[in-house]
Amino acid sequence: MPQILTRRRLLRSAGLGGLGLAIGGLAAPYVARAAATRIAIATNPGLENRTLNALMAQQGFLQTFGADTVIVDAPGATGPFDTIVAGAADVCMVSGYNRVLPRIEQGARLKIVGAGMKKTALTVFARPDGIATLADLRGKTVAVGGDLGLLHALMLQLLTENGINPAEVTFVDKGSNNNCYKAVVEGAADACCSSVSHLNDGDGLVVVPQGNMWEALPRYTFQTAYASDAAIRDKHEGLVAVMAAFGALYEYLMTPESRDGFFDARKAAQKQFDAPSAQAIWDFNQSQRPYSGDLSIAEDDIAYLQDMFVGLGSLKQRHPAAAVADMTAARQAARLLG
C-alpha cells in the first residue's frame, strides 16, 4: 500500500483558506479502487456527529481519499448498530453504544474495526454542597441513563475501580446526558455523569475530583467504529479509504488551525448555536487530544473492554480478539496518513 500524504502535508493542505486538501499527491490507482466500492456509513444524527459530518464535508477528506460514501441517518443509541445488522449500512465510524461486544457475542455479524474519540469526554458533575470526592457519592442520587447503558456502566466501573460499592449509590434513569445534567441543576439529583460540553454552562455545578472519565478510566475506548463482516470481507478498499478520511479529520480537528472550521461546522449543525458549549468541546479537543489519526485499538484495550463488561454482567466471557475485532483496515489507513 503506497504512502499517499504525510500527516504534515495533509494537515497543512487542510488548513489553507478553506480550499480543502490538495489531492495531487494521491496515488490514482488506490483512489480508483476505493471509489469503486460505495460505503454506507450509519450515523446517529446527534449534535456531535452532525458537527463531525459538517466538518468532513467542509474539508473534503472523503473525496481526498477517493471514498464513495452515503450517509444513513440512524437515530437512537442502537440505531447505527441495528441498521448495519439489517444490511442497510456497512459501517458506523463514531458510536458511544456500549453493547457492541455483548451483541456480537449474541450472534450479530459485525466486528469492531477501530475507534472514534478514544478518550472519554464525560465527567461527574455535582451540586456544590457536600460532594467533594467520589466517596461523598455514597448515599446520594446520581443521574444516569438506562440500566447498564453507557452512563450507568461507566459510573459503575468508575466507582468500582475507586473502591466504592455501587450499591451505596442510588442511580436514577434520566435518559440522555443532557437530561442528566439538567436533573442536577434542577435539584432532582445530587450528581450526574454528563458531557464535557457542559463545562462552561455556568449553572453552579462543580466537577467532582476523580470524576474526569478520560483520566479515571484511561483504557476505556469512548467511541468505537464497527462494520459488518460482509463489508470487512467484500469492501476492504472502501473501508480503508473511509478510515483514512476520518483519521485525517481527527488529526485536523486537534490542530489550532481548525478552530474556524470547527465553529462553522458547529453552527451549521446546531439550530441555536451554543457558543459556551462549542468552546468547551474545542478546549477539550485541544488540551486532551482525545482522537488519533490511527484509529486502531490495541488488543489489550479490547481485552479491557471485554473484562469490564464481563464484570458488569453484560458479557458472558472474554472472546479472542479476532472474534470481535479486526483492525486490518484501520492499520492500513494509518499508513496512508504517514
Order of alpha helices (4+ residues) and beta strands (2+ residues): alpha-alpha-beta-alpha-alpha-beta-alpha-beta-alpha-beta-beta-beta-alpha-beta-alpha-beta-beta-alpha-beta-alpha-alpha-alpha-alpha-alpha-alpha-alpha
